[in-house]
Amino acid sequence: MSVKELIVNAGSSSLKYTVFLMPEEEVLANGIFEQLTTPLPTFTHKLPNEDGKLVKVIDKLALEPGATHADAINKLIETLTGEEFGVLKSMDEIAAVGHRVLHGGEKFSGSVLVDEKVKDAIRECIPLGPLHNPANLMGIEVCEKIMKGIPQVAVFDTAFHQTIPEEAYMYALPYKYYKEYGIRRYGFHGTSHRYIALRTADFLQKKYPGKYDEKTLRIVTCHLGNGSSISAIKGGKCFDTTMGLTPLEGIMMGTRSGSIDPAIIPFIMEKEGLSGKDIDVLLNKKSGMLGLTSDDENNEATSDNRTIETRAKNGDKRAMLVEAMFCHQLTKYIGGFAAAMGGVDAVVFTGGIGENNPHYRTRVAEKLAFLGTKVDEEANHVRGEEIEISTEDSALKLLVLPTDEELMIAKDTYDIAVVK
């Protein structure tokens, strides 16, 4: 049975959406509201052209100053059902709404149909996701109010990582902090890692029939972008991941420091006279690629990897340092996860950087040569396409697979709210 679904990702000042025809997995429309509750909120709406490629039909349309998430949903309904850019006759055509929710703690190991108990559980996880969970919950409640009677499904970023064993998710802190506050590794980008794990198994089975067993397949998935995380996936289940209690842990990112010596924190706080809030801002919003390119006499600081790539090619030493650090850390995590799983069959690059930076992929592949990696340099020049970039006789397969978190949410929503 074909149905239409609305997929929503509500942030603190944004609201992303996609309308899917399921189970055909066809995108009918998508877009984003940004800078909500500010003096100049904006709205971008895309529709597929004749070739199926999404193109902007509304570009940065300004809404009323201070427009809220509820205002955005109302504008979205008006647009989706309108004559000019609409894809629905009425919202009654929407069979279900799927929502991305950042943090489910230990309460959710999979996606669920939203009810009052689920909303209460999301509220209870707000201390673990103080910026995102309130916005995610707001998105759910706004949709419930405006689209009465339409089933809502919550898909948690942390759920896929709930299969991580205790020895991988626990921190070596007094045990009471786990019991009282739930301090442990949770991991994030779980919807992306789950999608890539499924696509990897499908890709390898089709290209190399009978060679790879989904039940024993060992994969390292590298979701690399402004926020980056790496996961070890064994037999389709997450075995370990780099992000921890929060998305700050792991590899360096656009503005996040990634893992550092914890003693650095009180040291900087004392030297600079910083508060806890100040150091949190420093580590999350002023570090990473942005921090490493700051105080550069020749260039402005940047967290944009495309800018860093261009500068590095032109010989900029700070940009070259960023690239070297990023590739070093990435290789270290891949190698560590390979050892922890007792081997690795495939490494997959995804996300904005993973899909579009051949240079990083080559550098990492060269460092992984001891695992039998052989790179097809011609294939590796491809950006943003689904492709194998290792040679057919390479012992370790290297793949580039574009992620699709919205589709993963749409699949779960269809299974839970439509197929039941």
N, C-alpha and C positions, 0 to 999 in steps of 0.2 A: 504494500500500500504506500503510495507516494504522499508525503506530507511536507509542509513547510515549517521550518524551525527558525527561531530567532536566537542567536548566540550573543551574549552580553558579557563584556569585561569592564566593570566599573572601577575606575581608579579614584583617587582622592579629588582630582580635578578634571577627570576625563571619563569618557564612556565610548568604548569601541563596540562595534556590532557587525554581525554578518547574518544574512538570511540565506539559508540552505534549502534546497529541495532534496529530501532524503527518501529512500536510501541511495538515490542516484548520485549524491555527493556534489550536486551542482550548486555553485554560488550564484545567487540571484542578485545580491547587492551587498556592499559593505561600506563601512566608513567610520568616522571618529568625531566625537565632540571633544574639544580641548579647551583648557583654561576656564573651565566652568567655575562659577562663583567669583570670577574676577571682572574687572571693568570691560574686558574685551574677549568674551568667549567666541570660539569659532567652530565651524561645522564643515566637514568634507564628506562627500557622498560619491560612491563609485558604482557604476553599472557595467556589465560585460558588453563588449562590442561584438561585431559579427564573427570575429575570430575567437571569442570567448575570453579575451583579455580585459581585465578590469580597467576602466578609464574614469577619470574624474568628471562628473557632470555638475557637481556643486563643489567649489573650491574655496575654502576658508570663508564661507558666509558668516558674517558676524551676527550673533544673536543679541538679545537685549542684555545690557550690562548686568552682571550678577546672576545670570541664568543658572538655575540649579540642575541637578540630575533629573528631577521630575520635569522641568522645562525641556530638557534634552529629549527625554522619552516622548513627551507630547509632540515635539518637533519631528522626532523620528517617525512616529505614527502618521503624522500629517504628510511626511515625505513618502513613506512606503505605500500609502494608500492614495497619493495624489495622482492626477492625470499626467503630469509632466515627467516625473522621475519615479513613479510608483511601480511596485512589482506585486502588489496585493489589491484585491477589490475591497477588502476590509480586514481588520485584525483577526476576525473569526477564522481566517485561513491559517493562522499560526496554531500549530498543534501543540507546541511546547516551547519553553524558553530555557536555554541552558546557560548557566552562569559559571565563570571562573571564580573560584575562591582561593585565596592564597594559602591560608593556614588551617589545617584540620587537626593539628596536634596528633595525639594517639587515638582520637575519637573516630577517625574515618580512614579506612583502607581502600575505599572505592567511592565512586560517585553515587549520589542518593537523591531520591525525590524529596523536595523541600516540604517540611511541615514545621509546626511550632517547635518541636524538640530539636530539629536540625538547626533552626535559627538560634535557639538558645545555646546550642553547642558551638556555633560559630561565634556568638558573643563571648562565650567562655574562653575562646582561643584568641580574643583580642589582645591580651597581654603578650602573646607570642607573635602577633602580626598587627601591631598598633596602628600602622599607617594604612594597610591594605584591607584588613578584615572589616573595619567599619564601613569602608566604601563599597566593598563587595556585598555586604549585608544590605546597605542602603539600596544598591541596584536591585536586589531581590525584592525588597519591600516596595519599592517604587513600581516595579513591574507587576507585583501582586495587586497593588491598588488600582493601577491604570488598566491592566489586562486581567480583569477578574475572571476566575474560573479556569484560566490557562495553566496547566501544570508547569512547575518550575523545578529544574534539576541543578544541583550544586556539584561542580567538578573541582576537586581540590588539588592544588599544586603539590601538596605534600603526600598525597595518598599512595602514589606509586612506590615511594621510598619506604613504606611501612614494612616491607619484607626484609629490610636490612637487619642482619643479625645483631644481637646485643653487643658483641665485642666490637662491632663497627660503629654503633650509634651512641655508645656511652662515652662520657668524658671522665677523665681521672680526677674528679672533684669529690668532695665529701658526698656520699650517696644521698644524704638528706635533700640536696638541691634538686636531684632528679625526682625524689618522692614528693617534695613539697611544691616545686615550681615547674616540674616537667622539663628541666634543662637536659637536653640530649641533642643528638644530630637528627634533624628532620629532613633536610634536603628540599630543594625547590626545582622549578622547571620540570616537575614530574610528568605533566601532560605531554610536553615535548619529548622527553626521554622515552616515555611509553610508546608514543607514535613512532619514533625512530627505531625502537627495538622491533616493533611489528613490521615496519617497512624493510628493515635490514634482513630479517628472516625471509620475507617474501622475495626480496631482490635476489638474495643468494640462492634460494631454492630454485628460482626460475632460471638463473644464469648457470648454476652448477647443480643440475638435478642429481639428487641422491648423495651429494657430497657433504651437505650440512644438515644436521639434525636440530630442529628448533628447540627440542627439549634439553640439549646439551650445549647449544651455541653460546659462546662467550664473546661479549661485545663491550667495547668502550665507546660510549656516545659522548661527543664533545659539542655541547650547545654553547657556541661562542658568539658573543655580541657585546652590547654595552654592559649587560649582565651575563656572566659566563659560569657554567658549571659542567662538571664531567661526572659521568656515572659508569659504574661497572655493572653489567647486566648478564646474569648467568641463567640460562634456561628460561628466558623471558621474564625473570624477576630481578629486581634491583638488589645488588649485593653490597654496594657501597656508593657513596657520592661525596662530592667535595664541599657543597654548602652545608651549613650546620644548623644551629638553633635559629640563625637568621641567614639571609642571603649574603652576608659579609664574608663568611669564611670561604677558603679555597683559592682559586687562581685569581691573579690581579684582573681588574675589570676597568670599565670606562672611568668611573669615579670612585670605585671601592678599592681599598687596599688589598683585599684578599687576606690570607693568613699571614700573621706577623708574630714576632715574639711578644707575648702578652706584657712583658715587663716594659716594653716601649711605651705603653699607654700611661702608667703613672709617671714615668720619666718625663714625657712631653707635657703632661698636665702640670707637673711641678715647675718645669722650666718656663712654660708659656702662661701659667696661671689660668688654665682652662678648667671649665666645669665638666661634669659628666655629659651634659647635652652638647657642649662645645666639642668634645673629643668624638662623640658619636657623629656629629656633622662632618668633622675632619676626616674620619675614616670612611664614611659612606658617600660623601658628596665632594670632597676636595682632594682625594687621593687617587690611586690607580694611574691610568694614563694621563689624566688631567694633572695630577700632582707631579708626576715625573717630568711633564713638559712645562711646568710653571717656573717662574724666575729665569726664563730663557731670554737672553738679551736680543736674540734674533727673531723669535717667533712668539706669538700668543699661545697661551696654554690651550690644549685641546683634548677632548675625550673621544674625538671622532677618528676611528681607525683608518678611514680613507685618507684623511689629512696626514696622519702619521705615516702611512704607507708612501704617500707622495714625497713627504719631507725626507724620509729615510733614503729613498731613491736618489734624492738630490744631495745626499751626504750629511744631513743634519744629525749630529751626534746624539742629541736627546731622543729623537725619533728612533734612531738605530738601537739605542739602549732599551727603549720600550719593546721593540720587536724581539730583541735578544732575550729579555726577561720573560716575555710572554711565551715564547717558544720553549725556553728552558723549563718553565713551570709546567707547561702543557705536557711536554715529554716526560717529565718526572712523574706526574700523576698517571699518565697512561702506563708507564713502566711499572709503577707501584701497583696499579689495579690488575695488570696482567699477572704479576707475581701472586697477588692475593687470590686470584681466581684459578691459579694453576695453569695459566696460559690464556691466550686471546686469539680469536679467529678473525675478528674484524674491528677496525677503528673507523668510526663514522664522524664526519665533520658536518655540522649544521648550524643554524643561526646566521645572522648577518655577516659576521666575520668568517665563520666556518665555511659558509657556502660561497663566499666571494673573495677570499684571499689565498690565491694559489701559492704565494711566496711562503706564507706560514706553513701551509701543508707540506711543501717541499722540504723545508727546514726540519720539521718534525719527522717526516718520513726518513730523511737521511740519518737522523739520530736513532731511528728504530730499525736500522738495517740489520742489527744483530739478531732481530727476530725473523729475518728472512724477507724483509720488505723490498719490493722492487717497484719503482714508480714509473708510470707511463706519462712522461712529461707533456706529450701532446694532449692527452685527456685531461691532465691537471690544469691546463690553461682555461678550462671551462669555468664559468662563474654562474652560480645560482641554478644549476641543472642537476638532475638525478643521474649520477654516473659513477662508475668504478674508475679510480685513478691509479690503481695498482695494475701490474701486468697479470696476465692469466696464470703465470707460473709463480707468482708471488705467494710465499707461505702465509703472510699476513695480508688480508684484504683491506684496502683503504677505499672508503666510499664517501661520496658527497651526496647527501640526501636532504633536500629542503624540508624543513619542519612545517607542520600544519596543526597547531594547537587548537585552532577553531574547529577544524574537521574532527579532531579527536573528541572535543566537547560535543559536537553535533552527533557523533556516533553513540556516545554514552547516553545523550538525551533521547535519541531515537530508541535505543534498547530499553531504557528505563521507563520513559513516559508514553511511548507509542506501542512498541511490541509487547512490553510488560511480561 
